[in-house]
Amino acid sequence: MPFIHDDFLLQTDAACRLYHEFAASEPILDYHTHLPPGEIAANHRFENLAEIWLAGDHYKWRAMRANGVEESLCTGDAEPYDKFLAWARTVPHTLRNPLYHWTHLELKRYFDIDELLNEQSAPRIWEQANEKLQGEDLTPRGIFQQFDVRCVCTTDDPTDDLSHHRAIAASDLPTKVYPTFRPDAALRIDEPKEFDPWLEKLSAAADVDIATLDDLVAALKKRHDYFHVQGCRLSDHGLERCYASFIEEQQAAQIFSRAREGKEISRTEQHLFASYMMLHFGRWDAERGWTKQLHIGPLRNNNVRLFQQLGRDVGCDSIGDLPQANLLSAYLNRLDHENALPKTILYNINPADNAVFATMIGNFQGDGIPGKVQWGSGWWFLDQWEGMQDQLNTLSNQGLLSRFVGMLTDSRSLLSYPRHEYFRRCLCDLLGSDVERGAIPDDDSLLGPMIRNICFGNARDYLGLALD
């Protein structure tokens, strides 16, 4: 039997039945990704397996570095085949890491390859995959069709002109592709080498001269409105911790003025300024009926040498261990008190915070919206079998699993859609085990709709995106 087979990871008869009858055929709504919209707009044809599989994949880079691979073969200018060989030599060492599962799911689902990837099989797999890449099935359009991807939401800075999104919208692509408003750069007031050039870009994009705090807020609001016109219905923030030290406009204006004068901004001042801005972002999302996503907890750019050499998002981030509950509660409560709390999805990266996040969402439900505040699927380092099981178990114990909006790829790679399958197998294995031990009824009329909704229907109804 090949490693990837029909009942892969499904341990009971009930799990197999639930997966194949209710989960496997559901469409995909990928509401949080980092896919490049330019590749989608151009229906980009990838030159080789290294380009589509290794470029930008910091999960693989981390594993390769741990296996002693030189940086030139991870992020450098080595030949594509040499990079692929370095990855092939690494894969056997990833046993029990989710990369081993993902790698072979992707080889099977995209390239119909059943061989295990290693140094010996690498030449055959390289040739077979590259041959298939020459067809139409593995362009973005072909991939979306193959996996029945109904909608994709990318992650976009407020300065982006969204020209690629306009081109996609004007095309005949059946999959809807929408931007997500991610204004994290507006919070980095203590990093002038990044903040000042970004302000210039924002000024140009919004056609607003930015000299004061009022100008900044006006420019960002203008871009928020522009994103809405382009179909955006979600915002996103990647935060080390929630910002909830609230100050008056005058103090925030003073901090902004000092930054524009080139004066050093302390971490405390940055936190105060970010707290002020985050209230604006929450209010705007609520006014527009958007969904806010808060990704909380990573400790980023730990390796200063590689950060200076390569920049952000190169595989040098880890789980942070800051306390999260008080600040998160204060932020949500402030918006709720103002009647300005939007639909919100919370994601934690530290598994120690699972129960905190699962119970926090219960404090701010209401307004006639099922699951108004959600605890999102296992994120980043928790996006693996055990992490997803823990999230599903804790959510089940503390909230309503049946209202959960389900899985997303959070990926820069078009080869990541089997992660939805992986999640669905995990969900059905969990429920199937419950059925077999008598913990929940063996009733398909009860379980079937619940599984289908978690796979697709809940996200469709919750997010309010135009899918037709």
C-alpha positions in Angstrom: 0.0 0.0 0.0 1.4 3.5 -0.8 2.0 5.8 2.1 -0.7 8.2 1.0 -3.9 6.2 0.5 -7.7 6.8 0.7 -7.9 6.2 4.5 -4.6 8.0 5.3 -4.6 8.9 9.1 -8.2 7.7 9.6 -8.0 5.2 12.4 -11.6 3.9 12.6 -14.4 2.8 10.3 -16.5 5.7 11.5 -13.7 8.2 10.7 -13.4 6.8 7.2 -17.2 7.1 6.6 -17.4 10.6 8.0 -14.5 11.8 5.9 -15.4 10.3 2.6 -19.2 11.0 2.8 -19.1 14.5 4.3 -15.7 16.2 4.3 -13.7 15.1 1.2 -15.9 16.7 -1.4 -16.6 20.1 0.3 -15.2 23.2 -1.5 -12.5 25.3 -0.1 -12.8 28.9 1.2 -9.2 30.0 1.9 -9.9 33.1 3.9 -6.3 33.8 5.1 -3.3 33.3 2.7 -0.1 35.0 1.7 -0.4 34.0 -2.0 1.1 36.6 -4.3 -1.9 38.1 -6.2 0.4 38.9 -9.2 0.9 35.1 -9.8 -2.8 34.6 -9.8 -3.5 37.5 -12.1 -0.9 36.3 -14.6 -1.9 32.6 -14.2 1.8 32.1 -13.7 3.4 29.0 -15.1 6.1 27.7 -12.8 9.4 26.7 -14.4 10.2 23.8 -12.1 9.4 22.1 -8.8 11.9 24.2 -6.9 10.1 27.4 -7.8 6.6 26.3 -6.9 7.6 24.2 -3.9 10.6 25.8 -2.2 10.5 29.5 -2.9 9.3 31.5 0.1 8.7 28.4 2.2 10.2 29.2 5.6 8.9 25.9 7.1 11.2 24.0 4.7 14.1 26.4 5.2 14.0 25.8 9.0 14.1 22.1 8.5 16.9 22.3 5.9 19.1 24.5 8.2 18.5 22.0 11.0 19.8 19.3 8.7 23.0 21.2 8.0 22.1 22.6 4.6 24.0 25.8 3.5 22.0 29.0 3.3 22.7 29.3 -0.4 20.5 26.2 -0.9 17.7 27.6 1.2 17.3 31.3 0.4 20.4 31.9 -1.8 21.2 31.8 -5.5 22.0 28.1 -5.9 20.6 26.3 -8.9 17.0 25.2 -8.6 17.8 21.5 -8.9 20.5 21.8 -6.2 18.0 23.4 -3.9 15.5 20.6 -4.6 18.2 17.9 -4.0 19.0 19.6 -0.6 15.3 19.4 0.3 15.1 15.8 -0.9 18.0 14.8 1.3 16.3 16.6 4.2 12.9 15.0 3.9 13.7 11.6 5.4 14.9 13.4 8.5 11.5 15.1 8.9 9.8 11.9 10.0 7.1 12.9 12.7 7.3 16.5 11.6 4.2 17.6 9.6 6.4 18.4 6.7 6.7 14.7 6.0 3.0 14.4 5.7 2.6 17.6 3.7 5.4 16.7 1.3 3.9 13.4 0.3 0.3 14.6 0.3 1.4 17.4 -2.1 3.4 15.0 -4.3 0.4 12.7 -4.6 -2.4 15.3 -5.0 -0.6 17.6 -7.5 1.8 15.2 -9.4 0.2 11.7 -8.8 3.5 10.6 -7.3 3.4 7.7 -4.8 7.2 7.4 -4.2 8.7 8.6 -0.9 11.0 11.5 -1.5 14.7 11.0 -0.7 18.0 11.5 -2.4 17.6 8.3 -4.6 14.1 9.1 -5.8 14.7 12.8 -6.3 15.8 12.7 -10.0 12.7 10.7 -11.0 10.4 12.9 -9.0 12.1 16.1 -10.4 11.5 14.9 -14.0 7.9 13.7 -13.4 6.9 16.8 -11.6 8.5 19.2 -14.0 6.8 17.5 -16.9 3.4 17.9 -15.3 4.2 21.6 -14.6 4.2 22.2 -18.3 0.4 21.6 -18.5 -2.5 23.8 -17.5 -3.4 21.8 -14.4 -0.7 23.4 -12.2 -1.1 27.0 -13.0 -3.0 29.0 -10.3 -6.2 28.7 -12.4 -5.8 24.9 -12.8 -5.0 24.4 -9.1 -8.0 26.4 -7.9 -10.2 24.3 -10.2 -8.6 21.0 -9.1 -9.2 21.7 -5.4 -12.6 23.4 -5.9 -11.3 26.6 -4.3 -14.2 29.0 -4.3 -12.5 32.0 -2.7 -9.0 33.2 -1.7 -8.2 36.1 0.5 -4.7 37.4 0.2 -2.8 39.6 2.8 -2.2 43.1 1.6 -0.6 46.3 2.9 -2.7 49.5 2.8 -0.2 51.0 0.3 -0.9 48.3 -2.3 -2.7 49.7 -5.3 -4.6 46.3 -5.7 -4.1 46.4 -9.4 -3.6 42.6 -9.5 -6.9 42.2 -7.7 -8.7 44.4 -10.2 -7.2 42.4 -13.0 -8.4 39.2 -11.4 -11.9 40.6 -10.8 -12.1 41.6 -14.5 -11.0 38.2 -15.7 -13.2 35.1 -16.1 -11.5 33.3 -13.1 -14.3 31.4 -11.3 -12.4 31.6 -8.0 -13.0 34.9 -6.2 -9.9 36.6 -5.0 -10.1 39.4 -2.4 -7.6 41.5 -0.5 -7.2 41.6 3.2 -6.3 44.9 4.9 -3.2 44.4 7.0 -1.9 47.7 8.4 0.8 46.4 10.7 3.4 48.8 9.3 1.4 51.7 10.7 2.2 50.4 14.2 6.0 50.3 13.8 6.6 53.9 14.7 9.7 52.9 16.7 11.4 51.5 13.5 12.2 54.6 11.4 14.1 52.8 8.7 10.9 51.0 7.9 8.2 53.4 9.1 9.4 56.5 7.3 9.6 55.0 3.8 6.3 53.3 4.4 4.7 56.6 5.3 5.8 58.0 1.9 4.2 55.0 0.1 1.0 55.5 2.1 1.0 59.2 1.3 1.3 58.5 -2.4 -1.3 55.7 -2.4 -3.9 57.7 -0.5 -3.0 61.1 -2.1 -2.7 62.6 1.3 0.2 64.7 2.7 1.0 63.1 6.0 2.4 65.6 8.5 0.2 65.0 11.5 -1.6 62.2 13.2 -4.9 63.4 11.7 -3.3 63.1 8.3 -2.2 59.5 9.0 -5.6 58.5 10.2 -7.3 60.1 7.2 -4.9 58.3 4.8 -5.5 54.9 6.4 -9.2 55.4 6.5 -9.1 56.3 2.8 -7.3 53.1 2.0 -9.7 51.1 4.2 -12.6 52.5 2.1 -10.7 51.7 -1.1 -10.1 48.1 0.0 -13.8 47.8 0.7 -14.7 48.9 -2.8 -12.3 46.2 -4.1 -14.3 43.5 -2.2 -12.2 43.3 0.9 -14.2 42.1 4.0 -11.4 41.1 6.3 -8.5 42.8 8.1 -5.6 41.1 9.8 -2.9 41.9 12.4 0.2 39.9 13.3 1.0 41.0 16.9 3.4 39.9 19.5 0.7 40.8 22.0 -2.5 42.8 21.8 -2.2 46.6 22.3 -4.5 47.9 25.0 -2.9 50.8 26.8 -5.4 53.4 25.7 -4.5 57.1 25.4 -6.1 60.3 24.3 -5.6 61.7 20.8 -3.3 64.5 22.0 -0.8 62.1 23.5 -0.8 59.9 20.3 -0.3 63.0 18.2 2.7 64.0 20.3 4.3 60.6 19.8 3.7 60.7 16.1 5.2 64.3 15.9 8.3 63.2 17.7 8.7 60.3 15.3 8.4 62.6 12.3 11.0 64.8 13.9 13.4 61.9 13.9 13.4 61.4 17.7 13.7 58.0 19.2 10.5 56.3 20.2 10.6 53.9 23.1 8.8 50.6 23.3 6.4 52.0 25.8 5.5 54.9 23.4 5.2 52.4 20.5 2.7 50.4 22.6 0.7 53.5 23.4 0.6 54.7 19.8 -0.3 51.2 18.5 -3.1 50.9 21.1 -4.6 54.2 19.8 -4.4 53.1 16.2 -5.9 49.6 16.9 -9.0 51.2 18.2 -9.5 53.1 14.9 -8.9 49.8 12.9 -11.5 48.0 15.1 -14.1 50.8 14.7 -13.7 50.9 10.9 -14.0 47.1 10.6 -17.2 47.2 12.7 -18.7 50.1 10.6 -18.0 48.1 7.4 -19.2 44.8 8.7 -15.7 43.3 8.2 -14.1 40.4 10.1 -11.0 41.2 12.1 -8.3 38.6 12.5 -5.8 38.9 15.3 -2.7 36.6 15.0 -1.1 36.9 18.4 2.1 35.7 20.1 5.1 35.1 17.8 8.6 36.2 18.7 9.8 37.4 15.4 13.3 37.9 13.8 15.2 36.2 16.5 18.3 35.8 14.4 19.5 39.4 13.9 22.3 38.3 11.5 19.8 36.6 9.1 17.3 39.4 9.6 19.8 42.0 8.4 20.9 39.7 5.6 17.5 38.5 4.4 14.8 40.5 6.0 11.5 39.2 7.6 9.7 35.9 7.2 12.8 33.7 6.5 12.2 31.1 9.2 13.7 32.8 12.2 10.5 33.3 14.2 9.4 31.2 17.2 6.7 31.0 19.9 6.6 33.9 22.3 5.7 33.5 25.9 4.2 36.8 26.9 1.1 36.9 29.0 -1.9 37.5 26.6 -5.2 37.4 28.5 -5.4 40.8 30.2 -4.4 42.9 27.1 -6.6 40.8 24.8 -9.6 41.1 27.1 -9.0 44.9 27.5 -8.9 45.4 23.7 -12.0 43.4 23.0 -13.9 44.9 25.9 -13.1 48.5 24.9 -14.5 47.9 21.4 -17.5 46.0 22.8 -18.2 48.9 25.2 -18.3 51.3 22.3 -20.6 48.9 20.4 -17.8 48.7 17.9 -16.5 45.2 18.2 -16.5 43.6 14.7 -16.7 39.9 14.0 -13.3 38.7 15.2 -11.1 35.6 14.8 -8.4 35.1 17.3 -5.3 32.9 16.6 -2.7 32.0 19.2 0.7 30.6 18.5 1.6 29.4 22.0 -0.2 26.2 22.9 -0.1 27.3 26.6 -2.7 29.9 25.6 -5.3 27.5 24.1 -7.7 27.6 27.1 -7.2 31.3 27.4 -8.3 32.0 23.8 -11.0 29.3 23.9 -12.6 30.9 27.0 -12.0 34.5 25.9 -14.2 34.2 22.9 -17.2 33.3 25.1 -17.0 36.7 26.8 -17.9 38.6 23.7 -20.5 36.7 21.8 -23.9 38.1 20.9 -25.6 40.5 18.4 -27.5 37.6 16.9 -24.4 36.3 15.1 -23.5 32.6 15.6 -19.9 32.5 16.8 -19.4 36.2 16.4 -15.9 35.9 18.1 -14.0 32.8 16.9 -11.0 31.0 18.0 -9.2 30.2 14.8 -7.6 27.0 13.7 -4.1 25.9 14.8 -1.7 28.5 13.5 1.9 28.3 12.3 3.7 26.1 14.8 0.4 24.6 15.8 -0.7 23.9 12.3 0.0 20.1 12.6 -2.0 17.0 13.7 -1.5 17.4 17.4 -1.9 21.1 17.4 -5.2 20.9 15.4 -6.5 18.1 17.6 -5.7 20.2 20.7 -7.5 23.2 19.2 -10.5 21.1 18.3 -10.7 19.4 21.7 -10.3 22.6 23.7 -12.8 24.5 21.5 -15.3 21.6 21.9 -14.9 21.7 25.7 -15.2 25.5 26.1 -17.4 26.6 23.2 -19.4 25.4 20.1 -17.3 23.3 17.7 -20.3 23.2 15.4 -20.0 27.0 14.8 -16.3 26.9 14.0 -15.2 28.5 10.7 -12.6 25.9 10.0 -9.3 25.7 8.2 -7.2 28.1 6.1 -3.8 27.6 4.5 -1.9 30.7 5.8 0.6 29.9 3.1 2.7 31.5 0.3 2.5 28.4 -1.8 -0.1 27.2 -4.2 0.9 23.6 -3.3 -0.6 24.0 0.2 -4.2 23.1 -0.5 -3.8 19.5 0.9 -3.6 21.2 4.3 -7.4 21.5 4.1 -7.5 17.8 3.5 -5.2 17.2 6.4 -7.4 19.2 8.7 -10.5 17.4 7.5 -9.0 14.1 8.1 -8.0 15.2 11.6 -11.5 16.5 12.3 -13.2 13.3 11.1 -10.6 11.1 12.9 -11.5 12.9 16.1 -15.2 12.6 15.6 -15.0 9.0 14.4 -13.1 8.0 17.5 -15.8 9.7 19.6 -18.4 7.7 17.7 -16.6 4.4 18.2 -16.2 4.8 21.9 -19.8 6.0 22.4 -19.0 9.6 23.3 -21.3 11.1 20.6 -24.2 9.6 18.7 -23.5 7.5 15.6 -26.0 9.7 13.7 -25.1 11.0 10.2 -28.0 13.4 10.2 -26.3 15.1 13.2 -22.7 14.7 12.3 -22.8 15.2 8.5 -24.1 18.8 8.4 -21.7 19.7 11.3 -18.7 18.4 9.3 -19.8 20.1 6.1 -20.3 23.4 7.9 -16.9 23.3 9.6 -15.2 22.5 6.2 -17.0 25.3 4.3 -20.5 26.4 5.2 -19.7 28.2 8.4 -16.9 30.3 6.8 -19.2 31.1 3.9 -22.0 32.3 6.1 -19.8 34.1 8.7 -17.5 36.1 6.4 -20.1 37.5 4.0 -17.9 37.4 0.9 -19.5 37.5 -2.5 -18.8 34.0 -3.9 -21.1 34.1 -7.0 
